[in-house]
Amino acid sequence: MNTTAPPLELRALEKLREEELEEARAIQSVMLPAESLRAGAVMISHELQPLAAVGGDFLDYFELTDGRVGLYLGDVSGKGLPAALYAALAVGTLRGVHKTGTSPHDVLATLNRRLMIRGLPRRHTAIQYAVFDPRSHDLQVPSAGMLVHFTSPQAAAVTSNSAGSPGLIRRCELRDADPAIAGR
């Protein structure tokens, strides 16, 4: 039995894989914010340059119904299509939760619970979910699996340990004691 594919079939398979990766890149790019966001004197924009064709890095920023701004930044364990698919699952979950007016800590705890229900043992995500109030200049930065480090001309640098990564630890507890930078 001949188990090697003829060169023509290999080229066709390679072309199909490249087309699928290109489509995956396009899908992943529409999960990102389409434009910058201005909230008072603050403008949020991004440039994401993945090392691979697709991967597990994700971010989003948005205005909340009360006028505050939410921003999350995450990284899924692993690489390639599996990490990109898990990132899509995390982003979809986050978009369904953050719009409910839930506290940032509770959003991350809900993300953890929902990812744990999925039971994907080889994947988890590290994430920061910042909420900024442009009126008071208060910034809350709960983190799960990422070290929080911010510097600002108005505030000293803030560094903190974080809770476990969502999707990794079943009973991950996120408390309101995570760092916050109070505005002037």
N, C-alpha and C positions, 0 to 999 in steps of 0.2 A: 504494500500500500504506500503510495506516494504522499508524504505529509508536508511537502514544501509547496507553496503556492507559486505559480508562474509569475515572473516579474510584472506582467501586465496587471494581474490581480493585486499584487502588492502595491503598485502605484495607485490603483483605484481605491484600495483601502486607506492608503496614506492620504490621498486627496479627500476622501470622505471624513477622515479624522480631523484634518485641518479645517474643513468646512464646519464641522461640529464645534471645534474649539473657537472658531471665529464667531459662530452664533452664540456660544456660551459667553464670550467676551462682550458681545453686544447686549445680551440679557443682563449681565453683571453691571454694565455701565449704566443702564436705565434704572438700576436700584440706587444709584447715587443721586444726590440733589442736582437738579438741572441748572440752578443758578445760585449766586451768592445771596445771603440773607442779611438785611440791615435791621438792627434793633437799636434805636437811639443812636448813640455815637459809635456803636460796635458793628463791624461788618464781619461776617463769617463766610469764608470761601474755602475751597479745597483744590488740591491736585493730588491724585492718587496714581502712582506709577508702580503697578505690581511687577515683581521680579519674573513671574511666570505668566503664561497666557491667561490663566484664571487662577484665583486663589481665595483664601479665606479672610482677607482684609475687608472690613466694611465700615461705613460711616454714614451718618445722616444728621441733619440739623433742620429745625422747624420751629415755627412760632406756636406756642401753646395757647389755649383759649383765654387764659388770664393775662396774656401779653408777655409772659416770660419766654425764654428761648431754651429749647432742649438741644443737646448735641451728644451723640454717642459715637464712640470709636471702638472698634473691636477687631480681634484677630482670632481666627479659628485654628486649632491645632491641626497640623498636617499641611498638605499642599495639593494643588491641582483641583480637578473636578470634584472629588469628595469634599474638600474643604470649602469650595465655592458653593456647593449645594447646601452644606450645613450653615454657611453664612446666610444664604437665602432664607433658610428656615428661621434663623435668629432674627434677621431683619423683619420678616413677616410677622413674627411673634411680637417684636418690639413695637412695630407700627400699630398693631392691634391693642397694645396695652398703654403706651405713653399718651395716647389721645384721650384717655379716660379721666385725666386729672389726678392720677395716682402719683404718690410721692416717688421721687427717683429711686429710693431704697426699695420700695415695694415693686417698682417696675423690674428691677434686677432680680428680686426674689421670685417674682412671677415668671420671669424668663427662665430662671434656674428650674423651677418646678415643672414648667412645660417641656423643657429640654430633657429633663430626667424621665418624664413620662414616655418620651420617644425611645428611650433605652438604647442609645447609640454609644456603646462603651468606649470606642476608640476616638471619640470627638468631644471637644469642649471648647469654650470660647473665653477669652479674657476680654473684659470690657470696662470702659468708663462711660458713665452717663452724667454729663454735666447739665445743670439747669441754672441759667443766668437771668437775673431780674434787671433789665436795663434801667428801671426807675431807681431802685435802691443800690444797684451795683453788687448785690449779693450773688455769690456763686456757690452752689452746692456741687460736690464732685464725689458721689459714691463710686466705688470701684470694686470690681470683682476679678481677681486674677491679674491685675495690673497695679504697678506702683503709681501712686498719684504724685505728680510733681508739677507745680505751676509757679511761675514767677510773674510779678506784675510791678510796675512802677509805684502803684498805690498800696501794695501789700508785700509783706515778706514772702519768701518762698515757702510753699506748703508741701510737705512730703508726708506720706502716710502709708502704712501697710494696707493691704486690701483683703477682702473676704475671698473665699475660694472661687474658682472659675465655674460659671454656669454650665450645667451639663456634666459636671465632674463629681460634685459632692452632693449627695442627696439632701442632707440637712444643713445647707449653707445659710448662715444667719447674717443678714445685713442690718446694721443698726444705724440710727440717726446720728451716731457719734462720729461718722466719717467726716473728713475735713470739709470745712466751708471757708470761703474767703469773704469776709464782710466788706462791703463797700465803704467809702468815706462818707 
